[in-house]
Structures are given as C-alpha cells and as structure tokens.
C-alpha cells in the first residue's frame, strides 16, 4: 500500500493510500473503551473511497497538508479497447 498524502483535520490526521487500483483514507478515531466503559482507546479506521473523492483529498493535501507521491493516472483508453 502506498501513502500518497496526509492532511491534518479537526479530528486528526487523515492519510490517503492507493493499492491495486483502490483508494482508501485512514485515520485514528479516539473513543471510550467499549468493554470497560472507562478510559479512551484509539482505533484505526480505513475507508474505501472513489477515485474522485481521492483526488479531492490529494488536492486538499497539496494546499493544506503533505504530498508524498503524485496522484496515480488512470490507464489511458486505447483505440483497441474502444472498438466494438
């Protein structure tokens, strides 16, 4: 999995990842320990997102965060693929 970018949000840092043609965002959620109902625990949350939403996150990182890799380019459609 490759890390494309990070952005610090009101709820914490969000990472944008890309692997095998899929984009995900990953961040840490803090909440009450469900078993003990006391204290706070941290959970990593990974969310599958569309390419359009991933591009939005990447552009946000360019303005307000850190970009580690350029946004992956979709495969160019060849004329062979578009022929009936």
C-alpha positions as CSV (number, residue, x, y, z in Angstrom):
1,X,0.0,0.0,0.0
2,X,1.4,3.4,-0.9
3,X,0.9,6.5,1.1
4,X,0.0,9.4,-1.3
5,X,-0.7,12.3,1.1
6,X,-1.6,13.4,4.6
7,X,-3.9,16.2,5.8
8,X,-4.5,17.3,9.4
9,X,-8.2,17.8,10.0
10,X,-10.2,18.8,13.0
11,X,-10.5,15.2,14.1
12,X,-6.8,14.3,13.4
13,X,-4.5,13.3,10.6
14,X,-6.0,11.6,7.6
15,X,-3.8,9.6,5.3
16,X,-4.6,8.9,1.6
17,X,-3.5,5.5,0.4
18,X,-3.5,3.7,-3.0
19,X,-3.2,0.0,-3.7
20,X,-4.2,-2.3,-6.5
21,X,-6.4,0.4,-8.1
22,X,-8.2,1.2,-4.9
23,X,-8.1,4.3,-2.8
24,X,-8.6,4.5,1.0
25,X,-8.4,7.1,3.7
26,X,-7.0,6.1,7.1
27,X,-7.2,7.9,10.4
28,X,-7.3,7.3,14.1
29,X,-10.6,7.5,16.0
30,X,-10.5,8.0,19.7
31,X,-13.4,6.9,21.9
32,X,-14.5,5.2,25.1
33,X,-13.3,1.6,25.6
34,X,-16.4,-0.4,24.8
35,X,-15.5,-3.2,27.1
36,X,-14.6,-1.2,30.2
37,X,-16.7,1.9,29.6
38,X,-13.8,3.9,31.0
39,X,-10.7,5.5,29.6
40,X,-10.1,6.2,26.0
41,X,-8.9,3.9,23.2
42,X,-7.6,4.6,19.8
43,X,-8.8,2.7,16.7
44,X,-7.5,2.9,13.2
45,X,-10.3,3.5,10.7
46,X,-9.8,2.7,7.0
47,X,-12.5,3.8,4.5
48,X,-12.6,2.8,0.8
49,X,-13.3,5.9,-1.4
50,X,-13.9,6.6,-5.1
51,X,-11.1,8.0,-7.3
52,X,-13.0,11.3,-7.5
53,X,-13.0,11.6,-3.7
54,X,-9.4,10.5,-3.5
55,X,-8.5,13.3,-6.0
56,X,-10.3,15.8,-3.7
57,X,-8.2,14.6,-0.7
58,X,-5.0,14.8,-2.8
59,X,-5.7,18.3,-3.9
60,X,-6.5,19.3,-0.3
61,X,-3.2,17.9,0.8
62,X,-1.4,19.9,-1.9
63,X,-2.9,23.1,-0.3
64,X,-3.0,22.2,3.4
65,X,-1.0,19.1,4.0
66,X,1.8,17.0,2.7
67,X,2.0,15.1,-0.7
68,X,4.4,12.2,-0.8
69,X,3.5,10.8,-4.3
70,X,1.7,12.2,-7.3
71,X,-1.9,11.2,-7.9
72,X,-2.0,7.9,-9.9
73,X,-3.1,8.4,-13.5
74,X,-5.9,6.1,-14.8
75,X,-5.0,3.8,-17.6
76,X,-5.4,5.6,-20.9
77,X,-8.1,4.0,-23.1
78,X,-6.6,2.7,-26.3
79,X,-8.4,2.7,-29.6
80,X,-8.3,-1.1,-29.4
81,X,-10.3,-1.1,-26.2
82,X,-12.9,1.3,-27.6
83,X,-13.6,-0.6,-30.8
84,X,-16.8,-2.6,-30.9
